Amino acid sequence: MVDIIIIGAGLSGIGVACHLRRENPEKTFLILESRAKYGGTWDLFKYPGIRSDSNMHTFGYSFQPWKKDNSFASGDEIMNYLGEAMQRYDIEKEILYNTMVKQTSFDSKTAKWTTSTINKLSGEEQIFESSLLFSCTGYYAYDKGYSPDFKGMDEYEGQVVHPQLWPEILIYKDKRVVIIGSGATAVTLLPKLAKETKSLVMLQRSPTYIGAFPNVDKIAVFLKKILPQKLAYHILRFKNISMDVLFYFACKRWPEKVKKFILNKVKAGLKDIPLEPHFVPNYFPWEQRFCLAPGGDFFKAIVQKKATIVTDHIDCFIKEGILLKSGKMLEADLVVMATGLNLLAFGGIETFVDNKKMNLSEKYIYKGLMISDVPNLLAFVGYTNAAWTLKSDLTSQYASRLISKMEKLNKKIFKVAIEDNDAADIPLLNLNSNYILRSPAVFPKQKDKLPWKLNQNYFLDFWELRVKKLGDKYLKFE
């Protein structure tokens, strides 16, 4: 029996564990991780060039300064950063690896969660009890990425890989490579593969917005030289969060002007290469996730003719490669399916409350961290328009406040329920990206009014989760 079970040892799971050590050191916790190592996404993905697509002053934890000069960290650097945080707060001894959670069940009479697990190596089943349950499972399935079933794939004689399951050894040097997709993974892969491939094509159905940002922030370098490390980090964190919030607001308030501004920047990076048809999206900025190219590496590879972009639709695979709807054929020794993720809420774990199975996709999310009618559960859901860690960090801080409040009130249970239902339902994820549109009924719902609506704004959430008094007519303690 422990006070808290944390499901998942990725960014959110490690983050909340560190916060508990800092703010609630008297509480015991256990982290259940289905993989053999911590890190979640950053241990799973091994494709060349994997990096953060948010700057580390917002992607990092509020309590753990990013010490390096580069703003965008590689996968290895992020793993090292997480390792340092774990070591600082002595977290790893609380992690059970290779432990897959199958089912969780809450009993209102005992005010306890019972979590059933299976060891992936030994097959041994174990049961754990806790007062609280923190779901830090992320938002996608770890076992397999999304790959469309294109006609003729059985005929293709080359190799097909998905970035989510990148082989330990994959030879792409001097190969003809086609990357299918135009999202963050494709934009990250292209400049890295372009250095060694014989030919490289990024095949997209439609363009996406790509912004070139310096990988070294000169203001950050300067402030780190003249100020104490912690103070410099907090100033830089505030600066970058403010810029992200203002940019998102501008995209929503003046979409035409921001689109023109972004495309002018892209045009400058492309030099003599025209914008049409490969670089002008058919949607406004932040209707889908924005892609970043640190140091303009993506555009440099295009300008230097180390890679090309083709905008077309796939008709079918053939023996030599891919046949397009236009009739053009792309020869390929290797096809990389940068086609997205399969969304999965709460790790696919079955959840029961008083022996009743909960369909969480029919429930509503409160302040982006509690689920209606599910007691003593906190769900860690990041932003879609900013660094994931920003919201999970605020959720961790809210969790510490909530635990202290329950201690003060001498209460064992917290839960939320919708008492007035006049607000309209809206999708939880506010983007029209294909990976979201494919799975409309995976996650809990939200309303179009607070507190049943996600703010998607750090400063509003900072007020709601860190400053504002805990408790309203929806949050009950028993």
N, C-alpha and C positions, 0 to 999 in steps of 0.2 A: 504494500500500500504506500503510495506517494501522494503528495498534494496535487501534482499536476503531471499529466501525460502530454508530451509534445510529439505530434506525429510529423516526422520529416526533419532531416538534418541539413536542409539547404539554407539559403540566405535568411529566410524568415525564422526557421526553427532555431538556428544558432543565435540569431539576433534576440529573440525573446528569452532564450536561456541566459544570455549575457545580461539582459535587463533584469531578470529575476535575481541574478547574483548581486547586481548593483542595488536594486530597490527593495527586494523582498528576500534577503539572504536566509531568513528563517524557514522559507518554503522549500520542500523537497520536490524534485522533478526527475523525470526520466524521458529521454528522447528515443523514440522508436524509428529506426531507419531501415528501409527495405533493401537498400544497396549496401555494398561492402565498404563504402567510404562516405564521408561527409561531402557537402558541396552541392548536391542536387544537380541542377542544370550544368553547373560548371565542372562537375566531375563526369557527367554523362556525355556531353558533347566534346568530341575530339577532332572535329574537322579543322583543316588548316586556317589559321588566322582568327580563330574564335576570340571574341573580345566583347567588352561591354559596349552597348550602344547608347549609354548615358554616361555623362562625365562622373568621375569617381567622387567628386565633392557632393553629389546628390545620390549617387548609387551606393556610396559607403554609409556605414552606420554613423549616427549622430555622436556616439561616444568613442569612435575609433578613427582618428585622423588618417587621411590618405597622405602619405609622406612623400611620394614620388612626384616628379615634375610632369609626367605625362597624364593627360586628363582621361584618356580612354585606356583601360587596362586589358591585357591579354587574359585568357582563361587561366593560365598558370599564375599570373600575378593576383588574380581574384582568389584563387585557391590558397595562395600564401597569405593573403590578407585575412581570409576567414580563419586560417590556421593560427595566425597571431592573436586574433580576437578570442579564439577558443582557449589558447594557452594562457592568455592574460586572465581569464575568468575561470580557468580550470573546468572546462566544459566536457572534454572528450570522455572522461571517466563515467559520465552520465548517459552515454550513447550506447544503445544496443543495435549493432549492425546486423544485416541480413535478417531483419525481423519485420515481416510483412503483416500489417494489420488487416484482418479479415472482417471484423465486426466490432461495433461498439454499442453499448446498451446502458441507458441511464435509468436508475431506480429512484423515484421521488421519495420513497419511504426512507431509504438509507442515505439519500443525497450523494450517491456515488456512481461513477462511470465504471463499467466493466469492459475491458478491451481485450479481445481475443486475437492472438497472433500465431503465426507459424514461422519457424526458423527455416529459411530457404536452403540452408546447407544440410541440416540434420532431419528436417521434417517434424521436429518437436513442436508441439503446441503448448503455448503458455497463455496465462490469463493474468492481467494486471488490473488493479483497482486504483482509482484516483478520485479526487473531489472535482477537479476541473479537467477539461480536455481542450487542447489547443491544436487546431487543424492547420498545419503548415505544409500541405501537400502540393502546393502549386496549382496549375490550371490545365495541365495536359498529361496525356498518357506517356509513361516512360518507356513502355515496351516496344512501341512502333510509331513512327511518324506517318503523316498522311501522304500516300502515293496514289495518284489517279491510275485507273486501269486502262491505259491507252491500248487501242487496237494494234495488234501485231507485235506486242512485246516479246512473245515467244519466238518470233522470227529473228529478233535482233541478236547479232553475234558478239556484240561488245559487252561491257560490264555496266551494271546499273547500281548506284549506291544512293542511300538517303543520308543526309548529314547527321541525322539523329543516331544512326548506326554505322558511323564511319569506321571502316576496318582498321585494325592496328597497323597493318602494312597495306598501302595502296599506292601503286606506281602510276603517277600521272605525268611524270617528266617525259617530254617529247611525244606526248599523246595528243590526239584530237579530242577535245573535251567540250561537251555542251552542258551548261547549267540551265535547268528548267526552273524558272521563277524569277521574281523581281523584288522580293522582300528583303528584310535585313540579312538573312543568311546568304542569299545570292550576292548582295552588295558587299558582304564581308569576304566571301570566298573568292570573288573575281580577281581582285588585285593580288591576292596571295598565289593563286594558281597560275595567273598570267606570267609570273616570273619564270616558270619552268615548262609550260605546255607548248606543244608544237603549234596548236591553234586552240583558241578559246572563244566560245560563243555563249552569250547569255540570252536565252530564248524566253521572251515574255509575251503574255497575251496583251498586256497594257502596261504603260509606264507607271512608275511610282515617284514620289518626291524624294530627292536625295540632296542633302545639304553637306557641304564641305566645311569642316570646323578644324581649327588648329589643334594639333595633338598636345601642344604645350601652351598653357595659358600664361602669358607674360605677367599678368597681374598676380596670378598665383605664385609664380616664382619670386616676384618682388616682395609680396607680403610675407612669404615664408622666410625671407632673409631678414626682415626688420622686426617681425613680431614673434611672440611665443607661438609654438606649433599649434596648440589647441585654439588660441584666439584666431590665428590666421585661418585655420580650417573652418571655424564657425562663420567668419566673415565671408569666406569664399562659398561656403554652403548656402548662406543667405543670398549672396549675389546670384548664384546659378539657379537656385530655386525661383527667385524673383524673375529672372530672365525667361525661364521656362514657362512660368505662369502667364507672364505678359505676352509671350509669343503665342501661346495657345489662345488667349483671349483675343488677340489681334486676328488670328486665323478665323475665329468664329464671328468676330464683329465686322471685319473688312476682308472677306475671303478673296474677292477679285484683286484687291491691291496687294495682299500678301502673296497670292499666286504669282502675280507679275514680278514682285520683288525676288521671290525664290528663283523663278525662271531666268531672270537677269543674272543672278549669281551663277546659275548652272551654265548659262551661255558663256560667261567669262571663263569658267573652268574648262569648257570644251574648245575654246579658241575658234578654229574655223569650221568645226563640226556643227551642222545645223541641229536645232532643237527638235524639229519634227522629223520623223514620227516617234522617235524613241524616248524622248525626255519630257513630253508634255502630258501629264496625267489627265484623265477624263473626270476627275473629281477635285474637290477643293482640299487645301491642306488640312490635315488632321481629321478628315473623314476616315482615313486609314492611317496606320502608324507611319510616322516619319522615319526615314532611313538616314543614317549618318555615315560620312566618309572622312575619317580622321586624316587631316593633312591633305585632303582631296585625292587620296590614293585611288579611288575608283575612277575618277575622271582622268587621272594621269595615265592609267593603263589603257584607257580608250584613246586618248590623244596620241600616245606612243604606239598605237596600233598593235598592242600586245593582246588585245581582246576586242571583240565587236559585239554589238547588240542587234538582235533580230526581233522585230515585233510582228508576231503572226500566231496562228493557231495550229496545233498539231492535227494532222489528218491520221497518221498512223506511224508506227515504228516499222522499219524495213531492215533487211540484213545488214546494210551498211550504216544505218543511222536513223534519221527521222525525216519523214516526208511531211511537208507543211501544206496547209490548205491552199496556199498560193501556188503550189506546184514545185516550190524550191525544195531541194534536198540538203540536209545537213549531215555530213559524214562525221561519225563519232566512234572513237574507241572506248570512250567512257562517258556515261550520262549521269549527271548529278541531279537527283530529284529534290531541289530546294523548294518543295511544294507545300511545306507547312506542317502543322501539328494536328494531332487528334485531341480535341479538348476533353478533359475529364475533371469533374468536380469532386473534391474531397477524396481523391485517390480511388474513387469507386468503392469506398468502404460502406458496408451496410450499417445503417444507424437506426437504433430502436430507442424509444422513450416509453417506459412503463409497458414493455412488451409489444408496443405498437410500432411497426416499421414506418419510418419517416421517408416520404418522397421529398427530398430537399429541393427539387426543382419546382415544387408547388408552394414552397415557403417564401418568405420575404426577408431581405437582409436589412438589418438595423445599423445605421451609422457605418455601414461597410464592414462590420465585424461580428455581429450576432445574427442568429437565425431564429425567426419567429417560431415559437412553440418548442424550441430545443434548449433545455436548461443547461447552464454551466458549460457552454461551448463557445469558444472564440474562434472565428475563422479569419485567416490572414489572407487578405485580398489586396493586391497591389494596384497601382494606377495603370491605366492604359495610355495616358498622355504624358507620363513622366516616369522617373526611375521607380521601379517596383519597390525598392527598399524604403523609399520615403513613407509610403503608407504603412508598410509592415512595421517600421520603426515607431510610428505614431500609435499603431495598434498595441505594440509591446508596452509603450508607456501608459496607455489607457488600461491595459491589463494590470499593471502594477497599482494604479489608482483604484481599480475595481477590487482587487484583493484586499487592499488596505481598508476600503470602505466596508467590505463584508466583515472584516475582523472587528472594526469599530462598532458595527451594528449587531455583531454576534449572529450573523445569518449564514446559512449553508448553501442556499440556492439563489441564483439570479436567472431571470428569464424575461423575454419580451414577447408581446402579443399585440396584434393590430386590433384596436378598439373601435376606430372609425375607418371605414373603408371607402371614403369618397374619392380618394386620389386614384388616378389612372395607372394601370400597369405599363411599364416600359422595360425594354431589355436591360439586363445588368451591364453588359459590355457595350459601350457607346461608339463602336466603330463598325464600318461595313466591310471589314476585311473578310476574305473568303473563308478563312479558318473559323471565324466567328459565325458567319452566315450558315455554314454547314451544320452547326450544332446549336440551334436556337433554344433548345429546351434542356440544356445540361445543368445550368447554374440556377440558384435561387433567383427570384424576381426582385425588382425594385419598383417603387412608386415614383410619381413625378413630384412628390413633396417630401421635405425633410420630416423626420429623421430616417425615412425609408428610401431615401434617394442618395446615391453616391455623389459627393461633391465634385470629384475629379479636380480638386483645388487644394493644394497643400495648406495654404494659410487659413482657409475656412475650416479644414479638418484640424489644424493646430488649435484653433479656438474651440471646436467641438470636443476634441479628445484630450487636450492637455490643460485647457484653461477653464472652460465652462464647467459649472457644478455638475457632478454626476447625478443622474436620475431625472426622470420625467414620468408622465402618466403611462408610458409604455414599458418602462423598465421596473420590474418588481423584484423585491427581495423576500425570501421566505426562510 
